[in-house]
Amino acid sequence: MSRNSLLGWLGLGVALPALYFVTGSILKYELHLLDTVEIYVFPPWVLIGGLTLALLLNGSTLIPWNRQSDACTRSIFNRVIALASGLCLLVLLLYVIVENLSEHS
């Protein structure tokens, strides 16, 4: 198994709790499909920490560290994990900001 593949699978593993939470929230509260499913399984630090770690691990594989680094060795899997982690992290952070602003208004 290559280093990039290992980092991709590790990043996916630490991002899964947050992906579960965000997907479950959308399905439960916006689409009203999973009314009986519990989505608050993980504490917030696990969600934010996992996404941040996944983004750092997979984002680091996309940076050419030396001039001989070949762009073809960069995996689409790492790019997808980095993009999904970054977007999910952005969604959670925007949710926290909007939720805190709406409470005080």
Biopython code that builds the backbone (N, CA, C, O; Angstrom):
import numpy as np
from Bio.PDB.StructureBuilder import StructureBuilder

atoms = [
    (1, "MET", "N", (0.854, -1.175, 0.000)),
    (1, "MET", "CA", (0.000, 0.000, 0.000)),
    (1, "MET", "C", (0.898, 1.236, 0.000)),
    (1, "MET", "O", (1.855, 1.319, 0.770)),
    (2, "SER", "N", (0.585, 2.180, -0.857)),
    (2, "SER", "CA", (1.407, 3.387, -0.956)),
    (2, "SER", "C", (1.094, 4.348, 0.191)),
    (2, "SER", "O", (0.072, 4.238, 0.867)),
    (3, "ARG", "N", (1.999, 5.277, 0.377)),
    (3, "ARG", "CA", (1.840, 6.279, 1.436)),
    (3, "ARG", "C", (0.573, 7.103, 1.215)),
    (3, "ARG", "O", (-0.178, 7.343, 2.161)),
    (4, "ASN", "N", (0.326, 7.543, -0.028)),
    (4, "ASN", "CA", (-0.861, 8.345, -0.324)),
    (4, "ASN", "C", (-2.146, 7.569, -0.070)),
    (4, "ASN", "O", (-3.123, 8.119, 0.436)),
    (5, "SER", "N", (-2.137, 6.298, -0.421)),
    (5, "SER", "CA", (-3.309, 5.460, -0.192)),
    (5, "SER", "C", (-3.560, 5.291, 1.304)),
    (5, "SER", "O", (-4.703, 5.362, 1.754)),
    (6, "LEU", "N", (-2.508, 5.070, 2.065)),
    (6, "LEU", "CA", (-2.634, 4.935, 3.512)),
    (6, "LEU", "C", (-3.186, 6.211, 4.139)),
    (6, "LEU", "O", (-4.070, 6.154, 4.994)),
    (7, "LEU", "N", (-2.664, 7.364, 3.713)),
    (7, "LEU", "CA", (-3.151, 8.636, 4.240)),
    (7, "LEU", "C", (-4.602, 8.883, 3.834)),
    (7, "LEU", "O", (-5.371, 9.465, 4.599)),
    (8, "GLY", "N", (-4.972, 8.447, 2.646)),
    (8, "GLY", "CA", (-6.351, 8.590, 2.201)),
    (8, "GLY", "C", (-7.310, 7.788, 3.058)),
    (8, "GLY", "O", (-8.345, 8.301, 3.485)),
    (9, "TRP", "N", (-6.970, 6.522, 3.313)),
    (9, "TRP", "CA", (-7.838, 5.682, 4.141)),
    (9, "TRP", "C", (-7.878, 6.159, 5.588)),
    (9, "TRP", "O", (-8.928, 6.116, 6.227)),
    (10, "LEU", "N", (-6.744, 6.610, 6.104)),
    (10, "LEU", "CA", (-6.700, 7.154, 7.457)),
    (10, "LEU", "C", (-7.541, 8.420, 7.548)),
    (10, "LEU", "O", (-8.281, 8.607, 8.514)),
    (11, "GLY", "N", (-7.433, 9.287, 6.553)),
    (11, "GLY", "CA", (-8.231, 10.512, 6.522)),
    (11, "GLY", "C", (-9.716, 10.219, 6.434)),
    (11, "GLY", "O", (-10.521, 10.880, 7.089)),
    (12, "LEU", "N", (-10.082, 9.234, 5.630)),
    (12, "LEU", "CA", (-11.488, 8.850, 5.538)),
    (12, "LEU", "C", (-11.998, 8.333, 6.875)),
    (12, "LEU", "O", (-13.120, 8.637, 7.280)),
    (13, "GLY", "N", (-11.175, 7.554, 7.552)),
    (13, "GLY", "CA", (-11.573, 7.006, 8.849)),
    (13, "GLY", "C", (-11.823, 8.073, 9.896)),
    (13, "GLY", "O", (-12.801, 7.993, 10.639)),
    (14, "VAL", "N", (-10.956, 9.070, 9.967)),
    (14, "VAL", "CA", (-11.151, 10.115, 10.985)),
    (14, "VAL", "C", (-12.221, 11.120, 10.581)),
    (14, "VAL", "O", (-12.731, 11.848, 11.432)),
    (15, "ALA", "N", (-12.571, 11.175, 9.290)),
    (15, "ALA", "CA", (-13.615, 12.095, 8.831)),
    (15, "ALA", "C", (-15.010, 11.476, 8.886)),
    (15, "ALA", "O", (-16.000, 12.206, 8.820)),
    (16, "LEU", "N", (-15.115, 10.160, 9.003)),
    (16, "LEU", "CA", (-16.418, 9.496, 8.975)),
    (16, "LEU", "C", (-17.412, 9.981, 10.036)),
    (16, "LEU", "O", (-18.587, 10.143, 9.708)),
    (17, "PRO", "N", (-17.005, 10.224, 11.292)),
    (17, "PRO", "CA", (-17.992, 10.724, 12.261)),
    (17, "PRO", "C", (-18.637, 12.043, 11.822)),
    (17, "PRO", "O", (-19.845, 12.224, 11.975)),
    (18, "ALA", "N", (-17.846, 12.949, 11.288)),
    (18, "ALA", "CA", (-18.398, 14.236, 10.847)),
    (18, "ALA", "C", (-19.259, 14.070, 9.607)),
    (18, "ALA", "O", (-20.293, 14.726, 9.479)),
    (19, "LEU", "N", (-18.848, 13.203, 8.692)),
    (19, "LEU", "CA", (-19.658, 12.954, 7.501)),
    (19, "LEU", "C", (-20.994, 12.327, 7.885)),
    (19, "LEU", "O", (-22.025, 12.643, 7.291)),
    (20, "TYR", "N", (-20.976, 11.438, 8.879)),
    (20, "TYR", "CA", (-22.214, 10.842, 9.400)),
    (20, "TYR", "C", (-23.121, 11.926, 9.984)),
    (20, "TYR", "O", (-24.323, 11.948, 9.720)),
    (21, "PHE", "N", (-22.534, 12.825, 10.779)),
    (21, "PHE", "CA", (-23.317, 13.876, 11.423)),
    (21, "PHE", "C", (-23.923, 14.837, 10.410)),
    (21, "PHE", "O", (-25.112, 15.146, 10.490)),
    (22, "VAL", "N", (-23.133, 15.308, 9.468)),
    (22, "VAL", "CA", (-23.630, 16.272, 8.484)),
    (22, "VAL", "C", (-24.688, 15.637, 7.583)),
    (22, "VAL", "O", (-25.732, 16.236, 7.327)),
    (23, "THR", "N", (-24.415, 14.424, 7.104)),
    (23, "THR", "CA", (-25.385, 13.738, 6.251)),
    (23, "THR", "C", (-26.666, 13.435, 7.033)),
    (23, "THR", "O", (-27.771, 13.636, 6.530)),
    (24, "GLY", "N", (-26.506, 12.952, 8.260)),
    (24, "GLY", "CA", (-27.675, 12.671, 9.099)),
    (24, "GLY", "C", (-28.482, 13.907, 9.401)),
    (24, "GLY", "O", (-29.712, 13.852, 9.415)),
    (25, "SER", "N", (-27.818, 15.029, 9.645)),
    (25, "SER", "CA", (-28.525, 16.285, 9.920)),
    (25, "SER", "C", (-29.350, 16.736, 8.723)),
    (25, "SER", "O", (-30.492, 17.170, 8.871)),
    (26, "ILE", "N", (-28.768, 16.630, 7.548)),
    (26, "ILE", "CA", (-29.493, 17.026, 6.336)),
    (26, "ILE", "C", (-30.688, 16.120, 6.111)),
    (26, "ILE", "O", (-31.787, 16.593, 5.820)),
    (27, "LEU", "N", (-30.474, 14.812, 6.247)),
    (27, "LEU", "CA", (-31.572, 13.871, 6.028)),
    (27, "LEU", "C", (-32.655, 13.991, 7.095)),
    (27, "LEU", "O", (-33.838, 13.830, 6.794)),
    (28, "LYS", "N", (-32.268, 14.269, 8.329)),
    (28, "LYS", "CA", (-33.230, 14.321, 9.432)),
    (28, "LYS", "C", (-33.992, 15.641, 9.485)),
    (28, "LYS", "O", (-35.218, 15.645, 9.585)),
    (29, "TYR", "N", (-33.275, 16.756, 9.417)),
    (29, "TYR", "CA", (-33.914, 18.052, 9.648)),
    (29, "TYR", "C", (-34.370, 18.762, 8.382)),
    (29, "TYR", "O", (-35.340, 19.518, 8.416)),
    (30, "GLU", "N", (-33.699, 18.535, 7.288)),
    (30, "GLU", "CA", (-34.085, 19.212, 6.054)),
    (30, "GLU", "C", (-35.028, 18.374, 5.196)),
    (30, "GLU", "O", (-35.979, 18.898, 4.615)),
    (31, "LEU", "N", (-34.761, 17.072, 5.120)),
    (31, "LEU", "CA", (-35.579, 16.202, 4.264)),
    (31, "LEU", "C", (-36.584, 15.364, 5.049)),
    (31, "LEU", "O", (-37.438, 14.706, 4.455)),
    (32, "HIS", "N", (-36.492, 15.382, 6.375)),
    (32, "HIS", "CA", (-37.408, 14.661, 7.275)),
    (32, "HIS", "C", (-37.502, 13.180, 6.933)),
    (32, "HIS", "O", (-38.592, 12.608, 6.920)),
    (33, "LEU", "N", (-36.347, 12.557, 6.654)),
    (33, "LEU", "CA", (-36.332, 11.151, 6.287)),
    (33, "LEU", "C", (-35.938, 10.232, 7.437)),
    (33, "LEU", "O", (-36.401, 9.093, 7.498)),
    (34, "LEU", "N", (-35.108, 10.696, 8.331)),
    (34, "LEU", "CA", (-34.592, 9.854, 9.415)),
    (34, "LEU", "C", (-35.012, 10.402, 10.774)),
    (34, "LEU", "O", (-34.160, 10.748, 11.592)),
    (35, "ASP", "N", (-36.290, 10.484, 11.015)),
    (35, "ASP", "CA", (-36.768, 11.098, 12.252)),
    (35, "ASP", "C", (-36.410, 10.307, 13.506)),
    (35, "ASP", "O", (-36.297, 10.897, 14.580)),
    (36, "THR", "N", (-36.228, 9.002, 13.405)),
    (36, "THR", "CA", (-35.948, 8.184, 14.589)),
    (36, "THR", "C", (-34.463, 7.896, 14.794)),
    (36, "THR", "O", (-34.098, 7.238, 15.768)),
    (37, "VAL", "N", (-33.612, 8.365, 13.911)),
    (37, "VAL", "CA", (-32.183, 8.077, 13.998)),
    (37, "VAL", "C", (-31.494, 9.122, 14.868)),
    (37, "VAL", "O", (-31.743, 10.320, 14.733)),
    (38, "GLU", "N", (-30.623, 8.653, 15.765)),
    (38, "GLU", "CA", (-29.844, 9.534, 16.631)),
    (38, "GLU", "C", (-28.572, 9.965, 15.894)),
    (38, "GLU", "O", (-27.767, 9.123, 15.496)),
    (39, "ILE", "N", (-28.396, 11.268, 15.715)),
    (39, "ILE", "CA", (-27.214, 11.749, 14.993)),
    (39, "ILE", "C", (-26.187, 12.397, 15.917)),
    (39, "ILE", "O", (-25.057, 12.648, 15.500)),
    (40, "TYR", "N", (-26.564, 12.671, 17.164)),
    (40, "TYR", "CA", (-25.642, 13.315, 18.106)),
    (40, "TYR", "C", (-24.864, 12.257, 18.878)),
    (40, "TYR", "O", (-24.985, 12.151, 20.099)),
    (41, "VAL", "N", (-24.069, 11.481, 18.160)),
    (41, "VAL", "CA", (-23.334, 10.375, 18.748)),
    (41, "VAL", "C", (-21.943, 10.809, 19.201)),
    (41, "VAL", "O", (-21.440, 10.315, 20.210)),
    (42, "PHE", "N", (-21.328, 11.713, 18.477)),
    (42, "PHE", "CA", (-19.944, 12.108, 18.721)),
    (42, "PHE", "C", (-19.881, 13.527, 19.281)),
    (42, "PHE", "O", (-20.679, 14.379, 18.892)),
    (43, "PRO", "N", (-18.937, 13.791, 20.193)),
    (43, "PRO", "CA", (-18.767, 15.165, 20.700)),
    (43, "PRO", "C", (-18.199, 16.076, 19.609)),
    (43, "PRO", "O", (-17.567, 15.599, 18.667)),
    (44, "PRO", "N", (-18.423, 17.380, 19.737)),
    (44, "PRO", "CA", (-17.966, 18.320, 18.704)),
    (44, "PRO", "C", (-16.464, 18.272, 18.435)),
    (44, "PRO", "O", (-16.043, 18.453, 17.292)),
    (45, "TRP", "N", (-15.653, 18.034, 19.452)),
    (45, "TRP", "CA", (-14.204, 18.012, 19.228)),
    (45, "TRP", "C", (-13.795, 16.842, 18.342)),
    (45, "TRP", "O", (-12.791, 16.929, 17.635)),
    (46, "VAL", "N", (-14.558, 15.747, 18.368)),
    (46, "VAL", "CA", (-14.271, 14.619, 17.483)),
    (46, "VAL", "C", (-14.603, 14.997, 16.043)),
    (46, "VAL", "O", (-13.867, 14.647, 15.120)),
    (47, "LEU", "N", (-15.707, 15.708, 15.853)),
    (47, "LEU", "CA", (-16.118, 16.112, 14.506)),
    (47, "LEU", "C", (-15.118, 17.086, 13.892)),
    (47, "LEU", "O", (-14.620, 16.863, 12.788)),
    (48, "ILE", "N", (-14.829, 18.159, 14.609)),
    (48, "ILE", "CA", (-13.921, 19.193, 14.090)),
    (48, "ILE", "C", (-12.494, 18.656, 13.999)),
    (48, "ILE", "O", (-11.805, 18.890, 13.006)),
    (49, "GLY", "N", (-12.049, 17.942, 15.023)),
    (49, "GLY", "CA", (-10.692, 17.395, 15.028)),
    (49, "GLY", "C", (-10.465, 16.372, 13.923)),
    (49, "GLY", "O", (-9.412, 16.366, 13.285)),
    (50, "GLY", "N", (-11.449, 15.509, 13.697)),
    (50, "GLY", "CA", (-11.326, 14.507, 12.652)),
    (50, "GLY", "C", (-11.258, 15.125, 11.269)),
    (50, "GLY", "O", (-10.457, 14.712, 10.431)),
    (51, "LEU", "N", (-12.101, 16.115, 11.037)),
    (51, "LEU", "CA", (-12.077, 16.785, 9.734)),
    (51, "LEU", "C", (-10.775, 17.549, 9.511)),
    (51, "LEU", "O", (-10.215, 17.538, 8.415)),
    (52, "THR", "N", (-10.306, 18.209, 10.560)),
    (52, "THR", "CA", (-9.053, 18.953, 10.447)),
    (52, "THR", "C", (-7.889, 18.005, 10.170)),
    (52, "THR", "O", (-7.042, 18.284, 9.322)),
    (53, "LEU", "N", (-7.852, 16.887, 10.888)),
    (53, "LEU", "CA", (-6.788, 15.911, 10.673)),
    (53, "LEU", "C", (-6.857, 15.313, 9.270)),
    (53, "LEU", "O", (-5.830, 15.150, 8.611)),
    (54, "ALA", "N", (-8.065, 14.987, 8.814)),
    (54, "ALA", "CA", (-8.219, 14.435, 7.456)),
    (54, "ALA", "C", (-7.776, 15.439, 6.402)),
    (54, "ALA", "O", (-7.131, 15.073, 5.419)),
    (55, "LEU", "N", (-8.123, 16.702, 6.606)),
    (55, "LEU", "CA", (-7.725, 17.746, 5.664)),
    (55, "LEU", "C", (-6.209, 17.921, 5.657)),
    (55, "LEU", "O", (-5.610, 18.066, 4.592)),
    (56, "LEU", "N", (-5.590, 17.908, 6.821)),
    (56, "LEU", "CA", (-4.134, 18.058, 6.889)),
    (56, "LEU", "C", (-3.409, 16.858, 6.280)),
    (56, "LEU", "O", (-2.444, 17.025, 5.534)),
    (57, "LEU", "N", (-3.872, 15.659, 6.595)),
    (57, "LEU", "CA", (-3.216, 14.457, 6.061)),
    (57, "LEU", "C", (-3.313, 14.390, 4.549)),
    (57, "LEU", "O", (-2.318, 14.118, 3.877)),
    (58, "ASN", "N", (-4.481, 14.631, 4.011)),
    (58, "ASN", "CA", (-4.674, 14.485, 2.572)),
    (58, "ASN", "C", (-4.287, 15.736, 1.808)),
    (58, "ASN", "O", (-3.917, 15.652, 0.637)),
    (59, "GLY", "N", (-4.362, 16.881, 2.439)),
    (59, "GLY", "CA", (-3.882, 18.094, 1.796)),
    (59, "GLY", "C", (-2.377, 18.069, 1.632)),
    (59, "GLY", "O", (-1.839, 18.620, 0.672)),
    (60, "SER", "N", (-1.690, 17.421, 2.586)),
    (60, "SER", "CA", (-0.230, 17.345, 2.498)),
    (60, "SER", "C", (0.226, 16.476, 1.332)),
    (60, "SER", "O", (1.335, 16.658, 0.830)),
    (61, "THR", "N", (-0.610, 15.534, 0.892)),
    (61, "THR", "CA", (-0.224, 14.694, -0.254)),
    (61, "THR", "C", (-0.341, 15.447, -1.572)),
    (61, "THR", "O", (0.213, 15.013, -2.582)),
    (62, "LEU", "N", (-1.046, 16.554, -1.577)),
    (62, "LEU", "CA", (-1.258, 17.311, -2.807)),
    (62, "LEU", "C", (-0.184, 18.366, -3.042)),
    (62, "LEU", "O", (-0.108, 18.949, -4.124)),
    (63, "ILE", "N", (0.637, 18.609, -2.042)),
    (63, "ILE", "CA", (1.692, 19.620, -2.148)),
    (63, "ILE", "C", (2.967, 18.955, -2.671)),
    (63, "ILE", "O", (3.430, 17.973, -2.090)),
    (64, "PRO", "N", (3.539, 19.479, -3.759)),
    (64, "PRO", "CA", (4.807, 18.905, -4.242)),
    (64, "PRO", "C", (5.959, 19.341, -3.331)),
    (64, "PRO", "O", (6.343, 20.511, -3.326)),
    (65, "TRP", "N", (6.501, 18.405, -2.570)),
    (65, "TRP", "CA", (7.546, 18.730, -1.608)),
    (65, "TRP", "C", (8.919, 18.848, -2.259)),
    (65, "TRP", "O", (9.814, 19.491, -1.712)),
    (66, "ASN", "N", (9.086, 18.238, -3.411)),
    (66, "ASN", "CA", (10.366, 18.384, -4.115)),
    (66, "ASN", "C", (10.091, 18.575, -5.604)),
    (66, "ASN", "O", (8.977, 18.339, -6.072)),
    (67, "ARG", "N", (11.080, 18.991, -6.321)),
    (67, "ARG", "CA", (10.885, 19.304, -7.741)),
    (67, "ARG", "C", (10.713, 18.055, -8.594)),
    (67, "ARG", "O", (10.184, 18.139, -9.702)),
    (68, "GLN", "N", (11.143, 16.917, -8.109)),
    (68, "GLN", "CA", (10.997, 15.683, -8.875)),
    (68, "GLN", "C", (9.635, 15.028, -8.657)),
    (68, "GLN", "O", (9.351, 13.989, -9.253)),
    (69, "SER", "N", (8.806, 15.608, -7.830)),
    (69, "SER", "CA", (7.491, 15.026, -7.545)),
    (69, "SER", "C", (6.635, 15.034, -8.809)),
    (69, "SER", "O", (6.467, 16.067, -9.457)),
    (70, "ASP", "N", (6.113, 13.893, -9.138)),
    (70, "ASP", "CA", (5.308, 13.740, -10.340)),
    (70, "ASP", "C", (3.839, 13.959, -9.993)),
    (70, "ASP", "O", (3.336, 13.381, -9.029)),
    (71, "ALA", "N", (3.157, 14.779, -10.761)),
    (71, "ALA", "CA", (1.746, 15.069, -10.512)),
    (71, "ALA", "C", (0.879, 13.833, -10.680)),
    (71, "ALA", "O", (-0.200, 13.755, -10.093)),
    (72, "CYS", "N", (1.330, 12.864, -11.470)),
    (72, "CYS", "CA", (0.547, 11.644, -11.690)),
    (72, "CYS", "C", (0.499, 10.753, -10.464)),
    (72, "CYS", "O", (-0.392, 9.911, -10.352)),
    (73, "THR", "N", (1.451, 10.922, -9.528)),
    (73, "THR", "CA", (1.443, 10.086, -8.334)),
    (73, "THR", "C", (0.428, 10.571, -7.310)),
    (73, "THR", "O", (0.133, 9.859, -6.350)),
    (74, "ARG", "N", (-0.095, 11.738, -7.493)),
    (74, "ARG", "CA", (-1.094, 12.268, -6.568)),
    (74, "ARG", "C", (-2.439, 11.605, -6.864)),
    (74, "ARG", "O", (-2.912, 11.601, -8.000)),
    (75, "SER", "N", (-3.017, 11.067, -5.853)),
    (75, "SER", "CA", (-4.211, 10.259, -6.006)),
    (75, "SER", "C", (-5.474, 11.108, -6.033)),
    (75, "SER", "O", (-5.587, 12.101, -5.315)),
    (76, "ILE", "N", (-6.424, 10.701, -6.877)),
    (76, "ILE", "CA", (-7.731, 11.350, -6.894)),
    (76, "ILE", "C", (-8.445, 11.079, -5.574)),
    (76, "ILE", "O", (-9.246, 11.895, -5.119)),
    (77, "PHE", "N", (-8.154, 9.929, -4.956)),
    (77, "PHE", "CA", (-8.736, 9.569, -3.665)),
    (77, "PHE", "C", (-8.352, 10.601, -2.610)),
    (77, "PHE", "O", (-9.206, 11.036, -1.839)),
    (78, "ASN", "N", (-7.080, 10.999, -2.564)),
    (78, "ASN", "CA", (-6.629, 12.011, -1.614)),
    (78, "ASN", "C", (-7.285, 13.358, -1.884)),
    (78, "ASN", "O", (-7.628, 14.088, -0.954)),
    (79, "ARG", "N", (-7.455, 13.677, -3.144)),
    (79, "ARG", "CA", (-8.103, 14.945, -3.497)),
    (79, "ARG", "C", (-9.562, 14.960, -3.048)),
    (79, "ARG", "O", (-10.046, 15.968, -2.534)),
    (80, "VAL", "N", (-10.257, 13.846, -3.241)),
    (80, "VAL", "CA", (-11.671, 13.765, -2.839)),
    (80, "VAL", "C", (-11.797, 13.856, -1.325)),
    (80, "VAL", "O", (-12.671, 14.561, -0.819)),
    (81, "ILE", "N", (-10.930, 13.146, -0.591)),
    (81, "ILE", "CA", (-10.978, 13.193, 0.873)),
    (81, "ILE", "C", (-10.660, 14.598, 1.370)),
    (81, "ILE", "O", (-11.331, 15.096, 2.274)),
    (82, "ALA", "N", (-9.659, 15.239, 0.801)),
    (82, "ALA", "CA", (-9.308, 16.603, 1.208)),
    (82, "ALA", "C", (-10.444, 17.572, 0.903)),
    (82, "ALA", "O", (-10.773, 18.418, 1.735)),
    (83, "LEU", "N", (-11.043, 17.460, -0.269)),
    (83, "LEU", "CA", (-12.145, 18.342, -0.642)),
    (83, "LEU", "C", (-13.375, 18.104, 0.228)),
    (83, "LEU", "O", (-13.988, 19.059, 0.706)),
    (84, "ALA", "N", (-13.736, 16.852, 0.435)),
    (84, "ALA", "CA", (-14.907, 16.537, 1.270)),
    (84, "ALA", "C", (-14.683, 16.977, 2.712)),
    (84, "ALA", "O", (-15.601, 17.494, 3.348)),
    (85, "SER", "N", (-13.489, 16.781, 3.229)),
    (85, "SER", "CA", (-13.179, 17.198, 4.599)),
    (85, "SER", "C", (-13.227, 18.712, 4.729)),
    (85, "SER", "O", (-13.782, 19.241, 5.691)),
    (86, "GLY", "N", (-12.649, 19.403, 3.765)),
    (86, "GLY", "CA", (-12.661, 20.863, 3.803)),
    (86, "GLY", "C", (-14.058, 21.438, 3.703)),
    (86, "GLY", "O", (-14.401, 22.373, 4.426)),
    (87, "LEU", "N", (-14.868, 20.886, 2.811)),
    (87, "LEU", "CA", (-16.248, 21.374, 2.669)),
    (87, "LEU", "C", (-17.081, 21.073, 3.908)),
    (87, "LEU", "O", (-17.860, 21.914, 4.357)),
    (88, "CYS", "N", (-16.918, 19.876, 4.457)),
    (88, "CYS", "CA", (-17.659, 19.504, 5.657)),
    (88, "CYS", "C", (-17.232, 20.373, 6.849)),
    (88, "CYS", "O", (-18.071, 20.779, 7.653)),
    (89, "LEU", "N", (-15.946, 20.652, 6.958)),
    (89, "LEU", "CA", (-15.445, 21.532, 8.012)),
    (89, "LEU", "C", (-16.010, 22.935, 7.854)),
    (89, "LEU", "O", (-16.388, 23.568, 8.840)),
    (90, "LEU", "N", (-16.071, 23.419, 6.634)),
    (90, "LEU", "CA", (-16.655, 24.729, 6.362)),
    (90, "LEU", "C", (-18.137, 24.765, 6.740)),
    (90, "LEU", "O", (-18.603, 25.736, 7.336)),
    (91, "VAL", "N", (-18.874, 23.711, 6.396)),
    (91, "VAL", "CA", (-20.297, 23.635, 6.745)),
    (91, "VAL", "C", (-20.481, 23.671, 8.258)),
    (91, "VAL", "O", (-21.335, 24.400, 8.762)),
    (92, "LEU", "N", (-19.691, 22.895, 8.981)),
    (92, "LEU", "CA", (-19.820, 22.872, 10.440)),
    (92, "LEU", "C", (-19.449, 24.208, 11.071)),
    (92, "LEU", "O", (-20.126, 24.667, 11.990)),
    (93, "LEU", "N", (-18.395, 24.829, 10.594)),
    (93, "LEU", "CA", (-17.999, 26.118, 11.154)),
    (93, "LEU", "C", (-19.025, 27.211, 10.840)),
    (93, "LEU", "O", (-19.318, 28.047, 11.695)),
    (94, "LEU", "N", (-19.564, 27.207, 9.634)),
    (94, "LEU", "CA", (-20.617, 28.172, 9.303)),
    (94, "LEU", "C", (-21.872, 27.928, 10.131)),
    (94, "LEU", "O", (-22.542, 28.876, 10.542)),
    (95, "TYR", "N", (-22.190, 26.666, 10.376)),
    (95, "TYR", "CA", (-23.333, 26.324, 11.220)),
    (95, "TYR", "C", (-23.144, 26.876, 12.630)),
    (95, "TYR", "O", (-24.072, 27.447, 13.203)),
    (96, "VAL", "N", (-21.957, 26.709, 13.187)),
    (96, "VAL", "CA", (-21.670, 27.212, 14.538)),
    (96, "VAL", "C", (-21.802, 28.729, 14.574)),
    (96, "VAL", "O", (-22.374, 29.280, 15.515)),
    (97, "ILE", "N", (-21.283, 29.400, 13.566)),
    (97, "ILE", "CA", (-21.366, 30.873, 13.529)),
    (97, "ILE", "C", (-22.819, 31.334, 13.404)),
    (97, "ILE", "O", (-23.261, 32.202, 14.156)),
    (98, "VAL", "N", (-23.552, 30.763, 12.469)),
    (98, "VAL", "CA", (-24.950, 31.171, 12.251)),
    (98, "VAL", "C", (-25.802, 30.844, 13.468)),
    (98, "VAL", "O", (-26.647, 31.647, 13.865)),
    (99, "GLU", "N", (-25.593, 29.687, 14.058)),
    (99, "GLU", "CA", (-26.380, 29.269, 15.212)),
    (99, "GLU", "C", (-26.125, 30.195, 16.399)),
    (99, "GLU", "O", (-27.061, 30.533, 17.124)),
    (100, "ASN", "N", (-24.898, 30.603, 16.606)),
    (100, "ASN", "CA", (-24.585, 31.497, 17.726)),
    (100, "ASN", "C", (-25.072, 32.920, 17.465)),
    (100, "ASN", "O", (-25.461, 33.612, 18.407)),
    (101, "LEU", "N", (-25.062, 33.366, 16.234)),
    (101, "LEU", "CA", (-25.562, 34.701, 15.917)),
    (101, "LEU", "C", (-27.082, 34.758, 16.024)),
    (101, "LEU", "O", (-27.635, 35.774, 16.446)),
    (102, "SER", "N", (-27.751, 33.695, 15.653)),
    (102, "SER", "CA", (-29.216, 33.696, 15.695)),
    (102, "SER", "C", (-29.740, 33.610, 17.119)),
    (102, "SER", "O", (-30.852, 34.070, 17.377)),
    (103, "GLU", "N", (-28.987, 33.040, 18.056)),
    (103, "GLU", "CA", (-29.412, 32.970, 19.445)),
    (103, "GLU", "C", (-29.421, 34.339, 20.108)),
    (103, "GLU", "O", (-30.269, 34.612, 20.958)),
    (104, "HIS", "N", (-28.494, 35.193, 19.729)),
    (104, "HIS", "CA", (-28.353, 36.504, 20.356)),
    (104, "HIS", "C", (-29.208, 37.577, 19.695)),
    (104, "HIS", "O", (-29.296, 38.699, 20.194)),
    (105, "SER", "N", (-29.831, 37.241, 18.588)),
    (105, "SER", "CA", (-30.645, 38.244, 17.885)),
    (105, "SER", "C", (-32.059, 38.264, 18.390)),
    (105, "SER", "O", (-32.876, 39.047, 17.907)),
]
sb = StructureBuilder()
sb.init_structure("model")
sb.init_model(0)
sb.init_chain("A")
sb.init_seg("    ")
for serial, (resi, resn, name, xyz) in enumerate(atoms, 1):
    if name == "N":
        sb.init_residue(resn, " ", resi, " ")
    sb.init_atom(name, np.array(xyz, "f"), 0.0, 1.0, " ", f" {name:<3s}", serial, name[0])
structure = sb.get_structure()
